């Protein structure tokens, strides 16, 4: 996934099917024109009066944000778990991540960095990756269109803002999701918070942070589904083989779009534990019983199963309640993180890139 490894993330035309066969005539409610992410249902299942009530509650919360986060965070969390109203998602994500605050602290910084040339080493790779990001979404269908231009700017500016990190291919789909909801400057500061606070080290060379989280995921899976854990160990399937894209792209290239947005709503509120929970639920539902393992008699079959998770397990109505009910806490992740870090040091020595401390969601920021 590192830029130096070439294009190891497949294009979205690979993920979503060929452009010729996959295109619909009208965009769905998320802006997709076709492909696997296209949603045929025109509207949300939520009754209009319920949707309006939720919007009003969220508006009140956003207008008194600091008070709500400091005094009534459990209510904020509950509302994020129910799903942020689509009309307010951009505002909510910026408040939850404190990227709004960061942008206000750095007026004009994005434009200032955008005027700089940038390192050609990164710019060439970014340029090649632009057409791979959600080519069925109306923002990104046109080569050189406004969506691709904004994506280029956001990713370029990040390489100038953090020259020590540069660019990692998994940042492109993350930035693209942000751009579907907000202008380039806001998307940039939101990306900064994801890379530096929520998932520090994920996009650094060497991918040590993601490998560590893979080991943490495996250890947590032993608790959640011993059968799935044993099966993966039997066939020597390292977590890095199946969870890298899930975690680094925050499931944006895996789940149906309604589920992606629900996961992101919870992720911005509660932090990385949501990514762990989603991964654990998918592993348990796919490999967690003898019946399910009947078709997974080897490494290849198991990987195929994880690449083609049955849609029923990924739909928001079934996925979100399972994620919410899973008792995997920040404290448990931190404890397992210390164990796995010590094991890493015992086996491989010190980390080459020591990331900053991971912050678990809106209350910690």
C-alpha positions in Angstrom: 0.0 0.0 0.0 3.0 2.3 0.3 3.4 4.5 -2.8 6.9 3.1 -3.4 5.3 -0.4 -4.0 3.4 0.8 -7.1 -0.3 0.5 -7.4 -1.2 -2.2 -5.0 -4.7 -0.9 -4.3 -6.9 -2.2 -7.2 -8.8 0.4 -9.1 -12.4 1.0 -8.2 -13.4 -0.3 -11.6 -11.9 -3.6 -10.5 -13.7 -3.3 -7.1 -17.0 -2.2 -8.7 -17.1 -4.0 -12.0 -16.3 -2.7 -15.5 -17.5 0.8 -16.4 -19.3 -0.3 -19.5 -21.6 -2.7 -17.7 -21.9 -1.0 -14.4 -23.3 2.5 -15.3 -26.8 3.5 -14.4 -28.6 6.5 -16.0 -29.2 8.6 -12.9 -27.1 9.1 -9.8 -28.4 7.4 -6.6 -28.9 9.4 -3.4 -25.2 9.1 -2.6 -24.0 10.3 -6.1 -23.1 6.9 -7.6 -24.0 6.3 -11.2 -23.4 2.6 -11.2 -21.0 -0.1 -10.0 -21.3 -2.2 -6.9 -21.9 0.9 -4.7 -24.9 2.0 -6.7 -28.1 1.9 -4.5 -31.3 1.2 -6.4 -33.6 2.4 -3.6 -34.4 6.0 -4.1 -34.8 7.2 -0.5 -33.9 6.4 3.0 -36.2 4.0 4.9 -36.5 6.7 7.7 -40.0 8.3 7.8 -39.8 12.0 6.9 -41.0 13.2 10.4 -38.4 11.1 12.2 -35.6 12.4 9.8 -36.7 16.0 10.5 -36.7 15.5 14.3 -33.2 14.1 14.1 -32.0 17.0 12.0 -33.4 19.5 14.6 -31.7 17.6 17.5 -28.4 17.5 15.6 -28.7 21.3 14.8 -29.2 22.0 18.4 -26.2 19.8 19.3 -23.9 21.3 16.7 -24.8 24.9 17.8 -23.8 24.0 21.4 -21.1 21.5 20.6 -18.5 21.9 23.4 -21.3 21.6 26.0 -22.6 18.4 24.5 -19.3 16.8 24.1 -18.1 17.6 27.6 -21.4 17.0 29.5 -23.5 14.7 27.4 -21.1 12.6 25.3 -23.1 9.4 25.8 -26.0 11.1 24.0 -23.7 12.3 21.2 -22.4 8.7 20.9 -26.0 7.3 20.7 -27.0 9.8 18.0 -23.9 9.0 16.0 -24.7 5.3 16.3 -28.2 6.0 14.9 -26.6 7.8 12.0 -25.9 11.4 11.3 -28.5 13.1 9.1 -27.0 13.3 5.6 -27.7 17.1 5.4 -25.5 17.7 8.5 -22.8 14.9 8.0 -20.1 17.3 6.9 -20.6 19.6 9.8 -20.8 16.7 12.3 -17.6 15.0 11.0 -15.7 18.3 11.3 -16.9 18.9 14.8 -16.4 15.3 15.9 -12.8 15.3 14.5 -12.1 18.9 15.7 -10.9 19.6 12.1 -13.1 22.7 12.2 -11.1 24.0 15.1 -7.8 23.1 13.4 -8.9 24.9 10.3 -9.8 28.0 12.2 -6.4 27.9 14.0 -4.7 27.9 10.6 -6.5 30.5 8.4 -5.2 30.5 4.8 -2.8 27.7 5.5 -4.4 25.3 2.9 -4.2 27.9 0.1 -0.7 28.8 1.1 0.5 25.2 0.8 -1.6 24.7 -2.3 0.3 27.4 -4.1 3.6 25.5 -3.5 4.9 23.1 -6.1 5.2 19.9 -4.1 7.6 17.0 -4.6 7.4 15.5 -8.1 8.0 12.1 -6.6 4.7 12.2 -4.8 2.8 14.2 -7.4 3.4 11.6 -10.2 2.0 8.8 -8.0 -1.0 10.9 -6.9 -1.8 11.8 -10.5 -1.8 8.1 -11.5 -4.1 7.2 -8.6 -6.8 9.8 -9.3 -8.9 7.9 -11.8 -8.9 4.8 -9.5 -11.0 6.5 -6.8 -14.7 5.8 -7.0 -14.9 6.2 -10.9 -18.7 5.5 -10.7 -19.3 8.5 -8.4 -20.5 11.6 -10.2 -17.7 13.7 -8.6 -15.0 11.5 -10.0 -16.2 10.2 -13.3 -14.5 12.8 -15.4 -10.7 12.7 -15.8 -9.5 16.1 -14.9 -13.0 17.0 -13.5 -13.5 19.1 -10.4 -13.6 16.1 -8.1 -10.3 14.7 -9.3 -8.8 18.2 -9.2 -9.8 18.7 -5.6 -8.6 15.2 -4.7 -5.2 16.0 -6.3 -5.0 19.3 -4.3 -5.9 17.7 -1.0 -3.4 14.9 -1.4 -0.7 17.2 -2.7 -1.1 19.6 0.1 -0.8 16.8 2.7 2.6 15.8 1.2 3.7 19.4 1.7 2.2 19.7 5.2 3.8 16.4 6.2 6.8 15.9 4.0 8.1 13.2 6.4 5.1 11.1 5.6 4.5 12.1 2.0 1.7 10.1 0.3 0.3 6.6 0.8 -2.2 5.2 -1.7 -4.8 4.3 1.0 -5.2 8.0 1.7 -6.8 8.6 -1.7 -10.1 6.8 -1.1 -10.3 8.3 2.4 -9.8 11.8 1.0 -12.3 11.1 -1.8 -15.0 10.1 0.8 -14.4 13.4 2.6 -14.7 15.4 -0.6 -18.1 13.8 -1.3 -19.3 15.7 1.7 -17.2 18.9 2.0 -15.0 21.4 0.1 -11.3 20.7 -0.4 -10.0 22.9 2.5 -12.3 21.3 5.0 -11.6 17.8 3.6 -7.8 18.4 4.0 -8.1 19.3 7.7 -10.3 16.3 8.3 -7.8 14.1 6.6 -5.0 15.6 8.8 -7.0 14.6 11.9 -7.6 11.1 10.6 -3.9 10.6 9.8 -2.5 12.2 12.9 -5.0 11.6 15.7 -7.3 8.7 14.8 -4.9 6.5 12.8 -1.4 7.7 13.5 1.3 5.8 11.7 -1.1 4.1 9.3 0.1 5.9 6.3 3.8 6.0 7.1 6.4 4.1 5.2 6.9 0.5 6.4 3.3 0.1 7.5 4.3 -0.9 11.0 1.2 0.6 12.7 -1.1 -1.4 10.5 0.8 -4.6 11.1 0.6 -4.0 14.9 -3.1 -3.4 14.6 -3.4 -6.6 12.6 -1.9 -8.5 15.5 -4.2 -6.8 17.9 -7.2 -7.7 15.7 -6.0 -11.4 15.7 -5.7 -11.4 19.5 -9.2 -9.8 19.9 -10.6 -12.3 17.4 -9.5 -15.1 19.7 -12.0 -13.6 22.3 -14.8 -12.9 19.8 -14.7 -16.1 17.7 -12.1 -18.7 18.7 -13.2 -20.9 15.7 -12.5 -18.1 13.2 -9.2 -17.3 14.9 -8.1 -21.0 14.9 -9.0 -21.4 11.2 -6.9 -18.3 10.2 -4.0 -19.6 12.3 -4.2 -23.1 10.8 -3.8 -21.8 7.3 -1.2 -19.2 8.4 -3.3 -16.3 7.1 -1.5 -13.2 8.6 -4.0 -10.4 9.4 -2.1 -8.1 7.0 -3.4 -10.2 4.1 -7.1 -9.5 4.8 -7.4 -6.4 7.0 -5.0 -3.9 5.5 -7.5 -2.4 3.0 -10.4 -2.6 5.6 -8.5 -0.6 8.2 -6.5 1.8 6.0 -9.5 2.8 3.8 -11.9 2.7 6.8 -14.0 0.1 4.9 -14.8 2.6 2.1 -13.8 0.0 -0.5 -15.5 -3.0 1.3 -19.0 -2.2 2.6 -22.2 -1.0 0.8 -22.3 2.8 0.9 -25.1 3.2 3.5 -22.9 1.0 5.8 -19.8 3.0 5.0 -21.4 6.2 6.1 -22.8 4.6 9.3 -19.3 3.2 10.1 -17.7 6.6 9.5 -20.3 8.4 11.7 -19.4 6.1 14.6 -15.6 6.1 13.8 -15.4 9.9 14.0 -17.2 9.8 17.3 -15.6 6.7 19.0 -12.3 6.2 17.1 -10.5 3.2 16.0 -12.4 0.7 18.2 -15.2 1.0 15.6 -12.8 -0.2 12.9 -11.8 -3.1 15.0 -15.4 -4.0 15.8 -16.4 -4.0 12.2 -13.5 -6.2 11.3 -14.3 -8.6 14.1 -18.0 -8.8 13.1 -17.1 -9.5 9.5 -14.6 -12.2 10.5 -17.0 -13.8 12.9 -20.0 -13.7 10.5 -17.9 -15.1 7.6 -15.8 -17.7 9.4 -17.4 -18.2 12.8 -19.1 -21.5 12.5 -18.3 -25.1 11.3 -21.0 -24.7 8.6 -19.4 -21.5 7.3 -16.0 -23.1 7.2 -17.1 -26.0 5.1 -16.3 -24.0 1.9 -13.0 -22.8 3.3 -10.8 -25.8 3.1 -7.6 -24.0 2.4 -5.8 -20.6 2.4 -7.0 -19.7 -1.1 -10.7 -20.5 -0.4 -10.6 -18.6 2.9 -9.1 -15.5 1.2 -11.7 -15.7 -1.5 -14.4 -15.8 1.2 -13.0 -12.8 2.9 -12.8 -10.9 -0.4 -16.4 -11.8 -1.2 -18.2 -11.5 2.1 -21.9 -12.3 1.8 -23.8 -9.0 1.4 -26.2 -9.9 4.2 -23.5 -9.5 6.8 -22.5 -6.0 5.4 -26.0 -4.4 5.2 -26.4 -1.5 7.7 -29.4 -3.0 9.4 -27.5 -6.2 10.3 -24.0 -4.8 10.6 -24.5 -1.8 12.8 -26.3 -3.5 15.7 -23.6 -6.2 15.8 -20.9 -3.6 15.9 -22.7 -1.6 18.6 -23.2 -4.7 20.8 -19.6 -6.0 20.6 -17.9 -5.4 23.9 -14.5 -4.3 22.5 -13.4 -1.2 24.4 -10.7 1.4 24.1 -9.1 0.0 27.3 -9.0 -3.5 25.8 -7.4 -2.3 22.6 -4.8 -0.2 24.5 -3.9 -3.2 26.7 -3.6 -5.5 23.7 -1.6 -2.8 21.9 1.0 -2.8 24.7 1.3 -6.6 24.6 1.7 -6.7 20.8 4.2 -3.8 20.9 6.4 -5.7 23.4 6.2 -8.8 21.2 7.2 -6.8 18.2 10.2 -5.4 20.1 11.2 -8.8 21.3 11.1 -10.3 17.8 12.1 -7.4 15.5 13.6 -4.7 17.7 12.4 -1.1 17.9 9.9 0.4 15.5 11.4 2.5 12.7 8.6 5.0 12.8 7.1 5.7 16.3 3.6 7.2 15.7 2.1 9.8 17.9 -0.4 8.6 20.6 -3.7 7.4 19.1 -6.7 9.3 20.4 -9.9 7.3 20.8 -12.6 9.6 19.2 -14.2 12.9 19.8 -14.0 13.1 23.6 -10.3 12.5 23.6 -9.4 15.1 20.9 
